[in-house]
Amino acid sequence: MNHPSRYPARLAHGAIRRAFLALAAGAAMIAAPASPAHAGEPESCRAVRMADPGWTDIGAANALAGIVLDALGYEQKVLPLSVPITYAGLQKGQIDVFLGNWMPAQRQLVAPLLKAGTIDFVHANLPGAKFTLAVPDYVARAGVRTFSDLAKHADRFDRKIYGIESGAPANQSIKKMLAAQSYGLGGWTLVESSEQGMLSQVARKGRSAEWIVFLAWEPHQMNNTYKLVYLDGDDLYFGPKFGSASVNTVARRGYRAACPNVGRLFAQIEFSAPLEHAIMADMLDKKQPARAAALRQLRARPELVTAWLAGVTTRAGGDAASAVRARLAQP
């Protein structure tokens, strides 16, 4: 497994269906003949369809990629979709690229798809991430530092773990952990919400030093906003070393072969925790749009874009570095 003021991460079934119908209609229009595309890439590669589960970190990552895509002559289309719907879209060819494959948190959902070849692994765009349960620092100081410590203080936590949107793979992992009564957590329940809903509970309980255990990850602005401590001691659900994780780029099957230029770009786009933290700080604290916050950080890190563009051209076959520099120079 964390967005300016976050729109709801989970769409109603009807809204999701309408979103996909609109996307399918757009795809049909894209497939129609238009101006000549870069040699080796069909016109259908012009629009790059991506997903955002409503997580601030993925909103930041999508914004960074979108600025570069636009500069190169592509058109980024981002749909607000839950994680399960995103993977369904990748399998059906309705989504091209997803920058939010958190592993091992999404392992049970994604491993079968990768094994069956219905989606493609591209590369790790953010190694060294974290994703597991956490508590406020005042709870950690009172002796809760591992998963096994939770049951010792069940009453203080009201036997509740706070998660994110319903259907999220991380929530499913927590449900499996509770159903198995792992770490002595029999009788505990998961409170499902949204990223912002969960964090509002963290803030509310923090004001009166009430105890809470919740899903946390890095990079995310929560690491700067709240004094939190990641729990250790879990090898089964979120992984060891305080939920050490990797965020990966995945794509629909055959996307990089069909769209080799933009596919190469996505195979080289890589982020860092400080970069995403800086963007999210502007998004959340300064209420800046994701694109504006991402643009400011790209201007401050021109060497980052250089690494992304190795061997990449504009969609028309021009110099990619010059095109991106021109875009970053614009007001």
KELODO-913208 format. One record per atom (N, C-alpha, C, CB): x, y, z; residue in three letters. Coordinates in steps of 0.02 Angstrom, whole numbers, plus 50000, padded with zeros to 5 digits. Each point is the difference from the previous one (the first is absolute). Glycine has a CB too. Layout:
BEGIN
XYZALA;...
END
This chain:
BEGIN
500194998450000MET;499815001650000MET;500275002250000MET;499474997550010MET;499565030350008ASN;499925006250013ASN;500015002549978ASN;500134999850045ASN;499525026449856HIS;499385001049967HIS;499765006750026HIS;499734987549987HIS;500175017649977PRO;499765006350025PRO;499394998550040PRO;500475006549904PRO;499034997750095SER;499404997850030SER;499774994449956SER;499695011350052SER;500254982949975ARG;499924994049960ARG;499294999049980ARG;500954995150057ARG;498935003749878TYR;499334998149981TYR;499894993050024TYR;500005007649899TYR;499354990150106PRO;499884993350026PRO;500364994949958PRO;498905003650044PRO;501454991749988ALA;500394995149963ALA;499554994649972ALA;500985002350073ALA;498444996849955ARG;499584994649978ARG;499395002849964ARG;500404992850094ARG;499525005849843LEU;499425002349963LEU;499444995050006LEU;500745006149921LEU;498634996450077ALA;499434995549997ALA;500024995949936ALA;499325007950070ALA;500354986249931HIS;500044995649942HIS;499785003649936HIS;499794990150076HIS;499665013649930GLY;499755003549940GLY;500485005149974GLY;498864998150041GLY;501485005450006ALA;500485005149979ALA;500604996949965ALA;499645007250095ALA;500574987049931ILE;500574996549969ILE;499814997849930ILE;500404996150112ILE;498985001349882ARG;499784997649933ARG;499985005849952ARG;499334990850053ARG;500425015049969ARG;499965005949956ARG;500705002349981ARG;498925003450053ARG;501554996249996ALA;500685002149985ALA;500324995749947ALA;500115004150117ALA;499784989349888PHE;500294995549951PHE;499665000749932PHE;500294992150092PHE;499055009249907LEU;499665001149936LEU;500285006249966LEU;498974994550044LEU;501155010849996ALA;500295006149971ALA;500704998749975ALA;499305006950077ALA;501084989149961LEU;500684998449980LEU;500004996049935LEU;500365000150120LEU;499174995149875ALA;499974996049939ALA;499825004349940ALA;499674990150068ALA;499875014749943ALA;499835004549945ALA;500595004249979ALA;498825000350040ALA;501565002150011GLY;500605003949984GLY;500514996049963GLY;499805006850100GLY;500274986849919ALA;500484995749966ALA;499824999049927ALA;500234994150108ALA;499115005549878ALA;499794999249931ALA;500185006149959ALA;499074992550037ALA;500855013449994MET;500175006149964MET;500755000549988MET;499025005750052MET;501374992049998ILE;500725000349994ILE;500244995649942ILE;500115002250122ILE;499534992149868ALA;500214995349949ALA;499895002749930ALA;499744990750079ALA;499845014649914ALA;499875002749934ALA;500625003449972ALA;498795001650031ALA;501314998249903PRO;500595003149970PRO;500055007450017PRO;499944991749907PRO;500655010550108ALA;500125007150015ALA;500685001749973ALA;499284999850104ALA;501065005049928SER;500665002049976SER;500484994250006SER;499785012050032SER;500734987649927PRO;500464994450001PRO;500354999450068PRO;500175001249877PRO;499884992850149ALA;500344998850063ALA;500734998549988ALA;498934995850051ALA;501455004250004HIS;500704998249996HIS;500074993049971HIS;500265007450100HIS;500214991749856ALA;500114993549967ALA;500074994650053ALA;500545005649902ALA;499104989050090GLY;500044994450046GLY;499455000250052GLY;501214999749981GLY;498445005850026GLU;499455000450048GLU;499365002049963GLU;500805003250093GLU;498664992949916PRO;499375001849969PRO;499685006050034PRO;499844988149968PRO;499675014849999GLU;499655005850027GLU;499684998350067GLU;499795004149884GLU;500024989750126SER;499674998050062SER;500455000950061SER;499324992049935SER;501335008950054CYS;500465001050057CYS;499995007250025CYS;500724990949954CYS;498965013550009ARG;500025007150019ARG;499695001150069ARG;499935003149879ARG;499504993850134ALA;499685000750066ALA;500274994650046ALA;498965004849948ALA;501264997250110VAL;500284995350050VAL;499504999850058VAL;501225002449967VAL;498454991950040ARG;499474999350049ARG;500284997250065ARG;499164998249908ARG;500755005650145MET;500294998250065MET;499455000350053MET;501135004549965MET;499024992950094ALA;499514999750055ALA;500285003250062ALA;499514989549952ALA;500045013150089ASP;500175002850065ASP;499494997550051ASP;500535010449948ASP;499694985550101PRO;499534997550051PRO;499795005450050PRO;500534988849987PRO;499725017350003GLY;499855005350048GLY;500525000550054GLY;498814998349977GLY;501794999150010TRP;500555000550048TRP;500435006049981TRP;500004987550021TRP;500185016550028THR;500385006049986THR;500664998549966THR;499475005450099THR;500874989249922ASP;500644998449970ASP;499934998249926ASP;500414996150111ASP;499065000349871ILE;499904998349930ILE;499765006149961ILE;499744988150032ILE;499895016350001GLY;499825006349968GLY;500625004049982GLY;498935000150063GLY;501564999949982ALA;500635003549987ALA;500394996749944ALA;500045003650119ALA;500004989849882ALA;500364996349948ALA;499685000949932ALA;500364991650086ALA;498985008149912ASN;499655001049936ASN;500125007149973ASN;499134991750036ASN;500895013250009ALA;500115006949978ALA;500705000849971ALA;499205004150088ALA;501304992949943LEU;500685000349973LEU;500034996949930LEU;500464999550117LEU;499254994649876ALA;500014996649935ALA;499605004049949ALA;500114988950057ALA;499335014049964GLY;499585003749954GLY;500335006049969GLY;499054996150065GLY;501355007449975ILE;500365005949974ILE;500474997949944ILE;499915005750112ILE;500454988949899VAL;500484997649949VAL;499634997349939VAL;500834997250091VAL;498644999149920LEU;499614997349944LEU;499735005749956LEU;499684990150069LEU;500045015049962ASP;499745005649962ASP;500555003449959ASP;499125001850088ASP;501464999049942ALA;500555003349965ALA;500224996049939ALA;500375005050108ALA;499564988449897LEU;500224995649945LEU;499464999149947LEU;500754994250080LEU;498675008849930GLY;499484999549950GLY;499484994650013GLY;500825004249921GLY;499194993050139TYR;499494995050019TYR;499455003550039TYR;500874990850002TYR;498595005650008GLU;499435002750039GLU;499864995250057GLU;499515005849898GLU;500594996550163GLN;499884995850058GLN;499265000350019GLN;501185001850040GLN;498524992349970LYS;499314999650024LYS;500024996150065LYS;499515000449882LYS;500295002750173VAL;500024996850066VAL;499284998950024VAL;501125005350027VAL;498724988449989LEU;499344998450027LEU;500054998550074LEU;499654995549888LEU;499895007250153PRO;499994998350072PRO;499674993250010PRO;499955012350030PRO;500454982549980LEU;499754993250006LEU;500304996550060LEU;499854999649876LEU;499764996250156SER;500274996050055SER;500524995149973SER;498925001050064SER;501494996249980VAL;500534995549978VAL;499724993949964VAL;500695003950096VAL;498814992549930PRO;499744994349964PRO;499745001749930PRO;499724994950110PRO;499945010849884ILE;499735002149935ILE;500585001949953ILE;498935004050055ILE;501604998849973THR;500585001749959THR;500304993749968THR;500235009850075THR;499854984949965TYR;500284993949972TYR;499534996749951TYR;500644998450105TYR;498715002249907ALA;499524997549951ALA;500075003849935ALA;499214996750092ALA;500895009949913GLY;500095004249941GLY;500644998349962GLY;499375008950057GLY;501164989749979LEU;500634997949968LEU;499904993549962LEU;500665005750090LEU;499004989649940GLN;499884993549967GLN;499585000849937GLN;500094994450111GLN;499435010249891LYS;499555000949943LYS;500285004849948LYS;499064997850076LYS;501545004949936GLY;500295004849953GLY;499695006850003GLY;500244990549929GLY;499425011250126GLN;499685006550008GLN;500435005050038GLN;498904994249997GLN;501615003250037ILE;500515004150033ILE;500684997949973ILE;499295001450106ILE;501145003449880ASP;500664998549972ASP;500534998950053ASP;499685006649901ASP;500354997950147VAL;500554999950048VAL;499735001850070VAL;500835003249910VAL;499454993450140PHE;499835001550070PHE;500655000750039PHE;498894993849993PHE;501205011950040LEU;500625001450037LEU;499964997950074LEU;500205009449921LEU;499254987450099GLY;499894998750072GLY;499974992850020GLY;499415010450000GLY;501004985349969ASN;500024993050021ASN;500464999350062ASN;499804996249880ASN;499905004550179TRP;500374999450062TRP;500094992650016TRP;499555011050043TRP;501074987049965MET;500154993150017MET;500424999850064MET;499964996749877MET;499914998650168PRO;499584994149991PRO;499265000950017PRO;501004993650024PRO;498785012449992ALA;499315001050023ALA;499494997549949ALA;500395009850066ALA;499764991049869GLN;499534997949948GLN;500174993149971GLN;499825012149974GLN;500614984350059ARG;500254993749972ARG;499444995249983ARG;501045001550066ARG;498494997449980GLN;499484995049988GLN;499555001949941GLN;500024997250122GLN;499895009249866LEU;499605002349944LEU;500384999749934LEU;499385007350078LEU;501274994549925VAL;500385000949938VAL;500374993849977VAL;500125011850033VAL;500134984250014ALA;500414994249981ALA;499654995549949ALA;500535000550112ALA;498834997849897PRO;499674995849950PRO;499965003249931PRO;499344995050092PRO;500595011649906LEU;499955003549935LEU;500674999949964LEU;499095007450047LEU;501454993649992LEU;500664999849970LEU;500184993049976LEU;500355009650074LEU;499474985549966LYS;500144993049982LYS;499634998049936LYS;500194997350121LYS;499185005149874ALA;499594998349941ALA;500195004349939ALA;499084996650077ALA;501325008649935GLY;500205004349945GLY;499455004849977GLY;500764991149965GLY;498755010150077THR;499465004649981THR;500185007350012THR;499184991050025THR;501345010250015ILE;500295006750005ILE;500764999249999ILE;499005004450067ILE;501355001049919ASP;500734999849995ASP;500325004150056ASP;499914998549876ASP;500604998750155PHE;500425003850047PHE;500485004249959PHE;499904991050090PHE;500165015549926VAL;500455004449964VAL;500655001050040VAL;499015005949946VAL;500954997250112HIS;500585000550044HIS;499805003250065HIS;500775000849901HIS;499694999250147ALA;499885003250065ALA;500115007549992ALA;500354989550064ALA;499125014449945ASN;500085007249994ASN;500165003450066ASN;499224999749904ASN;500714996650151LEU;500165002950066LEU;500214994450047LEU;499195009549983LEU;501444988450014PRO;500244995150049PRO;500095003350067PRO;500594993549909PRO;499425002550144GLY;500125002850066GLY;499415003450032GLY;501155001349964GLY;498244996950016ALA;499415002850031ALA;499824996150063ALA;499585003949887ALA;499904998450149LYS;499754996450058LYS;499244999549994LYS;500965004150073LYS;498764990449953PHE;499274999249999PHE;499804994850051PHE;499965003349878PHE;499774998950178THR;499814995350053THR;499575003850051THR;501064993049983THR;498825004050074LEU;499635003350053LEU;500465004750040LEU;499204990250006LEU;500495015050021ALA;500395004950039ALA;499575002450058ALA;500665003549899ALA;499684999650149VAL;499675003050058VAL;500315006950011VAL;499754988650053VAL;499905015949982PRO;500325006450019PRO;500594998750046PRO;498895005949988PRO;501574998850014ASP;500604999050040ASP;499864999250074ASP;500625006549916ASP;498844996850109TYR;499864999350071TYR;499754992950017TYR;499715012350005TYR;500004984349946VAL;499814993050010VAL;500624995549999VAL;498875002249947VAL;501594999350007ALA;500624996149997ALA;500405000850065ALA;500035001449875ALA;499985004750152ARG;500385001150062ARG;499694996050058ARG;500325011549959ARG;499044987050036ALA;499664996250052ALA;500114992549993ALA;499155008950007ALA;501224989049941GLY;500194993049993GLY;499744996349940GLY;500045000350119GLY;499625003249834VAL;499744996649941VAL;500475001449942VAL;498805001050041VAL;501614993949942ARG;500485000849947ARG;499994994349949ARG;500715006350080ARG;498924988549935THR;499944994349955THR;499274998049993THR;501164996050031THR;498694999949918PHE;499324997549992PHE;499784996250062PHE;500184999349875PHE;500274996950155SER;499824996050058SER;499835004250061SER;500734991049956SER;499495015350045ASP;499855004350057ASP;499275002549999ASP;501195003450001ASP;498484996349942LEU;499335002849994LEU;499524996550047LEU;500235003049880LEU;499774990350120ALA;499524996350040ALA;500075001350075ALA;500004991249912ALA;500595010650110LYS;500115001450071LYS;499625006250023LYS;501134994649991LYS;498695009649962HIS;499665006350016HIS;499355000649961HIS;501125005450024HIS;498544989049967ALA;499414999849957ALA;499485005250020ALA;500204987949981ALA;499685012950083ASP;499485004650023ASP;500185007349984ASP;499714992050091ASP;500935009649913ARG;500215006949985ARG;499865001749926ARG;500894999350090ARG;499154995649867PHE;499885001049929PHE;499274998949981PHE;501174996449978PHE;498425001750072ASP;499304998449987ASP;499944994349949ASP;499685011950026ASP;500864984149970ARG;500024994249954ARG;499835002049928ARG;499704992650096ARG;500575013049882LYS;499885002449932LYS;500655001849965LYS;498885004450037LYS;501164993949899ILE;500545002249956ILE;499695004249945ILE;500714989650025ILE;499565016349963TYR;499725004649950TYR;500364999149933TYR;499705008250092TYR;499914990649856GLY;500274998949933GLY;499755005249951GLY;500084988050025GLY;500025010549911ILE;499815004749947ILE;499374997549966ILE;501215003349983ILE;498734997849951GLU;499374998649966GLU;499854992649996GLU;500175010449935GLU;499194988050068SER;499784993149995SER;500244997049933SER;499005002550073SER;501244991449930GLY;500254996649941GLY;500745000949988GLY;498895001649952GLY;501435002950084ALA;500725001049992ALA;500374993750022ALA;499885012450019ALA;500644985549944PRO;500374993950019PRO;500265000250071PRO;500314998849882PRO;499905007150142ALA;500255000450069ALA;499454998350050ALA;500835008749963ALA;498574993850024ASN;499444998350043ASN;499874992550001ASN;499515011249978ASN;500544985749963GLN;499894992849995GLN;500534996250042GLN;499505001449885GLN;501115001150115SER;500524996950041SER;499845000550074SER;500855002749911SER;498905003150109ILE;499815001050070ILE;499434995350018ILE;500385012049996ILE;499134987449959LYS;499434995550014LYS;500234992850008LYS;499255007749935LYS;501224990150023LYS;500264993250006LYS;500374999250066LYS;500114999249875LYS;500265005850145MET;500374999750063MET;499524999450058MET;500925006849950MET;498534997050049LEU;499524999850055LEU;499604993449999LEU;499925012549996LEU;499914985149945ALA;499634993749995ALA;500414994250027ALA;499385004549901ALA;501284995850087ALA;500454994750025ALA;500195001150073ALA;500434998649884ALA;499355007050143GLN;500185001850069GLN;500755000050011GLN;498924995150038GLN;501445006949910SER;500725000650005SER;500195005350052SER;500124996549879SER;500455002450153TYR;500265004650050TYR;499515001250058TYR;500665005549909TYR;498894989650102GLY;499535000550055GLY;499445005049988GLY;500924996950074GLY;498935004649863LEU;499515005249985LEU;499294997349990LEU;500935006449948LEU;498894988450087GLY;499324997549998GLY;499515005250028GLY;500434988350011GLY;499015012649954GLY;499495004850023GLY;500135007249977GLY;499834992750096GLY;500715008549868TRP;500135006749974TRP;499625001049935TRP;501135000050054TRP;498745006349928THR;499655001649938THR;500405005249961THR;498894997450054THR;500985002749881LEU;500305005049955LEU;499505005549986LEU;500744991249948LEU;499465015050061VAL;499585005749983VAL;500225002549931VAL;499845003250123VAL;499744995749827GLU;500165002049932GLU;499755007149987GLU;499944988149961GLU;500455015850004SER;499835006949987SER;500325002049935SER;499905002850123SER;500415003049875SER;500415002449945SER;500665002350030SER;498995003449928SER;501484998350030GLU;500645002550027GLU;499875006050046GLU;500604996049897GLU;499035008850079GLN;499885006050040GLN;499564998650061GLN;500135006849897GLN;499394988650094GLY;499584998250056GLY;500404996750056GLY;499044998749922GLY;501414996850059MET;500434996750048MET;500455005150036MET;499984989649930MET;500325014850031LEU;500465004850030LEU;499645005150044LEU;500764998549902LEU;498615002950082SER;499625004550044SER;499904996850069SER;499425004949900SER;500524988450101GLN;499954996650064GLN;500675000350038GLN;499124992349951GLN;501435007150012VAL;500665000650031VAL;500085006950032VAL;500494991849916VAL;499305013350047ALA;500055006950026ALA;499555001050060ALA;500285004149886ALA;499104993450109ARG;499525001050055ARG;500244996750064ARG;499075000649916ARG;501154993150079LYS;500224996450059LYS;500655002950027LYS;499434989749957LYS;500985012949998GLY;500635002950021GLY;499915006250044GLY;500504995649897GLY;498965008150091ARG;499895006150039ARG;499884998550074ARG;499515005449898ARG;500234988750117SER;499884998250070SER;500424994050021SER;498845004549990SER;501684993949970ALA;500464994550015ALA;499644993350009ALA;500755008350053ALA;498704990849909GLU;499684993450000GLU;500404995349957GLU;498865005350016GLU;501064988349996TRP;500394995049964TRP;499664998149934TRP;500444995750109TRP;499975003249840ILE;499754998049935ILE;500564996249963ILE;499205009949996ILE;500614985049967VAL;500464996549955VAL;499705000449931VAL;500434992150092VAL;499975009449858PHE;499745001649934PHE;500494998049946PHE;499345009450049PHE;500424990549890LEU;500424998449942LEU;500415006249982LEU;499154991549958LEU;501505007550033ALA;500445005749983ALA;500494997949947ALA;499885004750116ALA;500365000349847TRP;500494998549948TRP;500445006149987TRP;499214991749948TRP;501365007050022GLU;500465005249981GLU;500274998549930GLU;500325002150122GLU;499665002749832PRO;499905007150013PRO;499275002050008PRO;501035002049936PRO;498855002450109HIS;499365003350011HIS;500105005650049HIS;499364989349976HIS;500245015950015GLN;500065005850043GLN;499844998550073GLN;499725007049902GLN;499924987550110MET;499844998250070MET;500644999250041MET;498954994349961MET;501605003950007ASN;500634999150036ASN;500285006650025ASN;500234990049931ASN;499585015550038ASN;500215006650023ASN;499475003250045ASN;500675001349895ASN;498694997050093THR;499465003150037THR;499934997150070THR;499425002249893THR;500664991250112TYR;499904996550064TYR;500654996850024TYR;498804997949969TYR;501285001750095LYS;500564996450029LYS;499784992750007LYS;500455010350062LYS;499734985749889LEU;499764993050000LEU;500604995350003LEU;498985003449934LEU;500874990450087VAL;500514994850005VAL;499734993849965VAL;500455004650110VAL;499924992949841TYR;499814993949965TYR;500124993950045TYR;500265005349888TYR;499284989950108LEU;500064994050041LEU;500434994849965LEU;498885002350052LEU;501504994049987ASP;500434994749974ASP;499704993250019ASP;501025007550008ASP;499304987249969GLY;499824993450022GLY;499484996449958GLY;500275004050110GLY;499604998449829ASP;499524996649956ASP;500364997449939ASP;499065007550041ASP;500904986049948ASP;500284997049939ASP;499474997449953ASP;501004996950066ASP;498375002849957LEU;499484996549962LEU;499575004649956LEU;499994991850092LEU;499905014349929TYR;499505004249967TYR;500295006149965TYR;499204996050085TYR;501235007749949PHE;500315005949970PHE;500754999349991PHE;499105006750052PHE;501194988249977GLY;500714998849990GLY;500435002650056GLY;499785000449880GLY;500834997050125PRO;500455001850054PRO;500315006949991PRO;500254988050015PRO;500185013950031LYS;500365006349998LYS;499525005949995LYS;500964994349945LYS;498555005750100PHE;499525005550006PHE;499625001049934PHE;500755005550085PHE;499054989049884GLY;499615000549939GLY;500395002649941GLY;499025001850070GLY;501624996349926SER;500415002249943SER;499654998149935SER;501064998750068SER;498885006049887ALA;499604999049940ALA;500335003049939ALA;498975000050070ALA;500764998049873SER;500215002949936SER;499375002049962SER;501074993049996SER;498945013049975VAL;499445002149959VAL;500214999049927VAL;499595008550087VAL;500004987949876ASN;500184998049932ASN;499545003149948ASN;500454989550046ASN;499815010849894THR;499605001849941THR;499794993649965THR;500615011149987THR;498744988350001VAL;499754994349961VAL;499605002849941VAL;499954992550104VAL;499975003349845ALA;499665002349939ALA;499564994549973ALA;500965007649974ALA;498594994349982ARG;499594994949967ARG;500464995649956ARG;498985007750001ARG;500814986349988ARG;500404995249963ARG;500175002749930ARG;499464990750064ARG;501185009349919GLY;500225002049934GLY;500065007549989GLY;499494989749961GLY;500405014350091TYR;499995007249990TYR;500685002649976TYR;499135000950089TYR;501414996849942ARG;500665002749981ARG;500204997949929ARG;500334999750121ARG;499444994449858ALA;500154998049931ALA;499595004149950ALA;500264988450041ALA;499125013149977ALA;499565003849955ALA;500205007449998ALA;499084991950024ALA;501165010750032CYS;500175007150007CYS;500725000550027CYS;498775003350020CYS;501734995049939PRO;500694999350026PRO;500315006450026PRO;500124990949920PRO;499715014850053ASN;500315006250022ASN;499755001950070ASN;500115003849881ASN;499244996650126VAL;499725001850066VAL;500114994250049VAL;499145007649946VAL;500884986350028GLY;500154994350043GLY;500695000450030GLY;499244993249931GLY;501245009250029ARG;500685000950026ARG;500025005450054ARG;500474996649888ARG;499145008750102LEU;499965005250050LEU;499774997250067LEU;499755008449910LEU;499714987650089PHE;499754997350063PHE;500474994950031PHE;498855001849957PHE;501574995150002ALA;500504995350027ALA;500575003650034ALA;499694992049911ALA;500335014750083GLN;500555003950028GLN;499785005250051GLN;500604998349894GLN;498755003050110ILE;499755004850049ILE;500084997050070ILE;499185004949916ILE;501174998750126GLU;500114997750069GLU;499965006050047GLU;500734990449960GLU;498965008550097PHE;499885005350048PHE;500424998850063PHE;498845001749955PHE;501105002950092SER;500334999250065SER;499535002650054SER;501165001149949SER;498944996650112ALA;499585002450054ALA;500065007650011ALA;500124988850054ALA;500485014149946PRO;500045007350008PRO;499645003849945PRO;501094998350057PRO;498964999349881LEU;499655003349944LEU;499254999950012LEU;500924996649922LEU;498804997750094GLU;499284999550009GLU;499775003850063GLU;500014989049941GLU;500395010850111HIS;499835003850060HIS;499955007549985HIS;500574991250071HIS;499905011349889ALA;500005007149983ALA;499375001949961ALA;501265000049999ALA;498554995749954ILE;499405001449960ILE;499384999650044ILE;500564995349898ILE;499394999550143MET;499414999350043MET;499945005550051MET;500094987749984MET;500485014950039ALA;499975005650047ALA;499675006049968ALA;501044995950056ALA;499135005549881ASP;499685005649965ASP;499264998549986ASP;501105002949948ASP;498754990950036MET;499314998249986MET;499565000650062MET;500404992349911MET;499855005350146LEU;499594999850060LEU;500055006350042LEU;500164987849999LEU;500445014750010ASP;500105005850044ASP;499865006649964ASP;500854993450064ASP;499365007049873LYS;499905006249962LYS;499404999849954LYS;501215001850007LYS;498444992549993LYS;499404999149959LYS;500135001149926LYS;499325003650097LYS;501274994649881GLN;500175000749929GLN;499744994049961GLN;501025006750029GLN;498774994349908PRO;499834994449957PRO;500614995549991PRO;499125006949941PRO;500764986750048ALA;500554995249994ALA;500485002049944ALA;499254991050043ALA;500485011249900ARG;500435001849943ARG;500465005950018ARG;499124995849921ARG;500615009150113ALA;500415005950018ALA;500554998050049ALA;499005007549982ALA;500834988350067ALA;500504997850048ALA;500544995749967ALA;499135000450090ALA;500654995249864ALA;500494995749965ALA;500445004149955ALA;499194990550005ALA;500545014549961LEU;500395004249955LEU;500555003650038LEU;498995001449926LEU;500855001150133ARG;500505003550039ARG;500584995450018ARG;499115007550046ARG;500744986349972GLN;500534995450019GLN;500414997749940GLN;499294996350095GLN;500405002849847LEU;500384998249940LEU;500475005649979LEU;499054992749963LEU;500745013550045ARG;500445005649984ARG;500615000150046ARG;499015006549959ARG;500904991150102ALA;500554999950048ALA;500454993949991ALA;499285006450080ALA;500504988849880ARG;500384993749992ARG;500074998249926ARG;499584996150113ARG;500745008049847PRO;500044998549928PRO;500384993549986PRO;499975012249978PRO;500494985950066GLU;500374993849989GLU;499554993850003GLU;501015005650048GLU;498454995049989LEU;499534994450006LEU;499684998549932LEU;499785003150120LEU;500005002149847VAL;499674999249935VAL;500494997349948VAL;499215009450028VAL;501414992749977THR;500514997649953THR;500054992450002THR;500635010850013THR;499364986450047ALA;500044992750007ALA;499384996649972ALA;500725001450101ALA;498715001749907TRP;499384997149974TRP;499994999749924TRP;499415004450101TRP;500935000349867LEU;499925000949927LEU;500544996449959LEU;499475010850025LEU;500964985450006ALA;500544996649962ALA;499704995649946ALA;500745000250102ALA;499435001249835GLY;499754996049944GLY;499285001349981GLY;500804991650035GLY;498895013449995VAL;499305001749986VAL;499985006149954VAL;499634995250112VAL;499895005049843THR;499895005849956THR;499325003050016THR;500744995049909THR;499115010650060THR;499325002450001THR;499574995249959THR;500375012250014THR;498994988549990ARG;499584995549961ARG;500105000949925ARG;499165000350093ARG;501045005649887ALA;500135001449929ALA;500714998349979ALA;499155008950006ALA;501254988550041GLY;500684998049984GLY;500525005350014GLY;499524992949915GLY;500295012650119GLY;500465005350015GLY;500404998950064GLY;499245007649941GLY;501154997550077ASP;500434999550059ASP;499585000750063ASP;500975004749934ASP;499024990150106ALA;499584999850059ALA;500245005050053ALA;499744988049977ALA;500915012350034ALA;500275004450052ALA;499835007349986ALA;500934991850020ALA;499145010249917SER;499845006949982SER;499265001550011SER;500934999949916SER;498644995450066ALA;499285000950008ALA;499815000850073ALA;499814993449897ALA;500495002550147VAL;499845000450071VAL;500295006450029VAL;499994987650008VAL;500615014249973ARG;500295006350025ARG;499565005949981ARG;501164995249991ARG;498585004849949ALA;499565005449978ALA;499365000250043ALA;500454998949883ALA;499294995350133ARG;499404999750041ARG;500155002650070ARG;499584990449934ARG;500985007750095LEU;500175002250068LEU;500145007550002LEU;500464988750024LEU;499735014249921ALA;500145007249998ALA;499375004249995ALA;501094997349946ALA;498364999650037GLN;499385003749993GLN;499745002150068GLN;499724993849895GLN;499925011950109PRO;499735002150065PRO;499474995150026PRO;500235012049968PRO;
END
